[in-house]
Amino acid sequence: MRNSGLRVILGTGGTIAGKASRPGDNVGYVAGQVKVEDLLAGVPALQGVPMEVEQVDQIDSKDMHLGVWQRLLARLAHHLAREDVSGVVVTHGTDTIEETAYLVHSVLRPSKPVVFTCAMRPATALVPDGPQNLLDAVTVAGHPQAQGVVVVCAGQVHAAEHLAKVHSYRTDAFDSGDAGPLASVEEGQLRWHHGVEGVSAQAPDNGLLQRLLQAEALPRVELVTSHAGADGGVVRAMLRAGASDTSLWPQGIVVAATGNGTVHRDLAQALSEAMAKGVRVVRATRCARGRVIPDPANPIPDSAGLSPVKARLALALALLGP
Ligand code: ASP
């Protein structure tokens, strides 16, 4: 490999570490079984690359929760501060990789590369995709031009802000929407499509990191969808439940709105009742592509181009306090 520098590999589980009882079984497996050091040992091209390995968790990322995020953020902050580390790779399940990558991007804002990778086939598959993704991710983490939080899968490098899982089964399950991928990884070489300016590295928000590491829970932000017949009943039920049990009170609601941020009038009525009670509401679009175009006249702010799940995280972080 051309690149150099110590890379730290943090394992969190996912299908990349999944095992099935039959080798041909690509769906009936258990995620998060194989240790990350064993995954690395299965990639001969990584021999000789300076690496340190840590198992942060072994979780199916559909079950991702604050505790894993806190451990991961703490270990990332530790390793990124080390002068001898050129980049970090995180192995993760595909289901919520876009949420974890966006969280790390928002909180740590690293200038060094933090490269998430994953697989759509378990380690026991006839043709697992994890080894190539892992090799590509280690390549990107050691590349002199790589920076910030990216996700590497199926030969493409995606920025954390834009990445979304768009396919439930194909090995190239990710897409960066209108922005497109940042780069392709081809035989150990990066071919940039946007240039490195595509990933924004800023000063880390140490206050936010500390608040997050100390939080017992994230502020409750619920996700509702506008659809034909959306009558707002779910929003009113949340407000009723929250009135009798404060732990259920929604501090924020993200509405996955139709098209350019439009909301069924009956749901909009319930959301304005929630806003009148102090609940922060944000509109994202449920469309796979495009964004809600800002409209200062709309009483519900837009998500600044974030998808519903990322807007939910952004609002939770904002509610965590200054
Ligand atoms: N359920 C798995 C996970 O997210 C799916 C995957 O990794 O592809 O951990």
Boltz pocket constraint, residues with backbone or C-beta under 6 A from the ligand:
constraints:
  - pocket:
      binder: B
      contacts: [[A, 13], [A, 14], [A, 15], [A, 16], [A, 31], [A, 59], [A, 60], [A, 61], [A, 62], [A, 92], [A, 93], [A, 94], [A, 95], [A, 96], [A, 118], [A, 119], [A, 120], [A, 121]]
      max_distance: 6.0
